[in-house]
């Protein structure tokens, strides 16, 4: 059984008076149907689950390549009430297989009207897909123009580790190794620093990955504004 078959086979949570289970299969097929309806090609898919199989984070690279980037849609779900149904929108960087999350649309809970709310959630996600992708491209272009000194890198890493609690010691080790050996181009820039950070989060737990990506992006966008001023 491959990863897709395994993810699709996980049953939905058990319904109660206030909770409605939503299966991974239902969400994935709904998303894929919307891609077909909008004539958006699906280029690549990735599925992540913990060993308990009760949480899922799936990513779908869609659209066409544009300067080494493609649009990306992520889906979150669980069958034990630990994660809400959500759709993340962002970009996929082909050169290093990095994910960038720009926005996250989430249902409040798996309540009794979850299936009615789901159509609106998917519609909002797809309506914002191209806009968020363009925004990521714009910020990448600006980040490539910002050169970082070693002490600035150290200060930002310390801030993200101690104060913002975005990074762990494991992330720091991965970032140091990645940043020092990067072959991506634009070495020493805010863009390359951002790529090292997103690369360090590739194997994060499905429960944590969206939140960490979101916090990291917001932090670096604020630093980008600081450098521009």
N, C-alpha and C positions, 0 to 999 in steps of 0.2 A: 504494500500500500504506500503510494507516494504521499508527500505532504498535503497536496490538495485533497486527495481522497480522504486522508485522515481528518483534516479540518472539516470537510463537508459531512463526515460521518458522526461528528460529535452531536449528541442530542441537545435540544433546547432545555432550558431550565423548567422545572415543574411549575405549572400554573397554580396560583392561589387566588384568594378573593381580590388582592391588590396588586398582583404581579403576573405578568405575561412573559413567558419564555420566548425568545427569538433565536432561531437556530442560525449558525454560521452559514449553512447552505442557503437559507432564505435570503440573508443579507447579500451574500456574494452574487447570487443569481439576479437579485433586484438591481444591483449595481451594474452587472454585466448587460442586463437588458437595457438599462438606461444608456450605456455606452453605444449599444447597437442603434437605439432610437435616435441618438444624436450623431451617428456616423463617426464616432471617435474610436480609432484603432487601439487595441490592447497589445502592448509590446512585451510586457514581462509581469510576472506575479510572484510574490514571496509570501509565505505564511509562517508565523511564529506562534508557538504555544509553549507554556511551561510543561513540566513533566506530568502535572496533574490534569492537563488538557481542559481545564475549566475556564481559561481565558484565551483570547485570540487577538493578534494584531496582524492584519493582512495589508500588503501594499501592492498597488497596481500601477505600473508605469504605462501611461496612455498618451495618445496624440502622436506627434512626430518629433524628431530631434531638432532642436534649435540651438545652434552654437554649443553643442555638447550637453544640452539639457533637454529633459522632457517633463511634461506634467505628471504629477503623481497623486494618487488617491489612496488614503489609508482607511482601514475599517477596524474599529475596536468592538469587542463583544465579550460576554461571559455567560455561563449558565449557572452561576452561583451568586448572582447579585453583586459581585465584586467590581465589575466594570460596566459602564453604561454603553449603550449602542452609540457609536460616534463615527463621524467621517472627517478625516484630516485631509487637508489640501496643501499641496506643495510642489516640490520639484525633485527630480532624480538627476544626479550628476553622473553621467556615464563613465567618465574617465576613472573615477574612484568608487563608483557604486554607492555614493553617499545620498542620504535622504535629507531634504530640507522641508520642514513643516512651517507653513505660513499662517494657517488658520485651522481651527478645530470646531466642528459643529456637532453638538451632542444632545441626545434626548435626556430629559430630566431624569427619568427612571423607566424601568420596564413596567410601566403602569398599564392599566386595562385598555387604554386607548393608544398603546404604543404603535400599532399597525397603522392607525389613522395618521399619527404624527410623522411616521417614517417617510411617507411620500413627500411631505413638505421638507423634511430634513435632506433627503436626496436631491430635491429640486434646488434648494439653497446651495448645496455643495457644488453641483454642476454649474450653476449660474455664476459662481465665484471662481471656478477653476482657472479660466484663462486670465482673469484679472490678477489673481494671486500669483500665478506663474510669471506674469509680466513684472510684477512688483519685485519678485525674487531676482529676476534678471537685472533689473535696474539697480538693486542694492549690491549685487555681485559686481557690477561694473564700477560702482563707487568704491567698494571695498578693495578692488584691485589697485586703486590709486593711493591707498593709505599704507605707507611703510611704517613698520613697528620696530622700535628699539627693544633690546633684550630686557631692559628693566620694565618696559611697558607690558611686555608679554608676561613677565613674572607677576606684576601687580594685578593684571586681569585674571590670571589663573588663581592667584591667592584669593581674590575677591569672589570668584565663582565657586571656589572650594569652601572658604571659611564663612563668608557673609551671606552669599546667595544660596548656598547648599545645592548648587546645580551639579557640580562635579564631585566624584569620589576619588580616593587615592588611586584606584585602578584606572580611572579615566586619565588622571594626570600622567601616569606612566605611559599609557598609550599615546597621549597627545605629544609628549616629549619625543618619543621614538618616531612618530609619524612626522612631526614638524621638522625634525632634524634630518630626515631622510626623504623628504618630499620630492617627488619627480613631477608634480602637477604643473609647474610653471608658477609665475608670480610669487617666488619665494620671498619671505620676509614681509608679506603684506597681510592686511586684515583678512583678506579673502582666504589666503592659505591657512591662516590661523583658524578661521571659521571651519574650513574643510577638515583640519586636524581634530577639531572638537566634535563635529558631526560623525566623523569616522570612528571616534572613540566610543560612540553610543550605539554602534551597529548591533551589538549582542546584548543590549540591555533587556531586562525583563519586559514582556509585553505590557505589564501594568504601569511601567515607569517611562517607557520610551517616548510617548507622545508628550507628556508633561515636561520631560527634560529637554526635548528638542524645542518645545515652545518657549520655555524659560531661557534657554541658551540664545535663541534667535532674538528675543526681546532685549536681552542684555547686550548683545553685540550690535543691534540696531541703535541702541542708546549710545554705545561707545562710538559708533559711526557718526552720529550727530555731534558728539563731543569733538571728534577729530575735525569735522567740517567747520565748526565754529571758530 
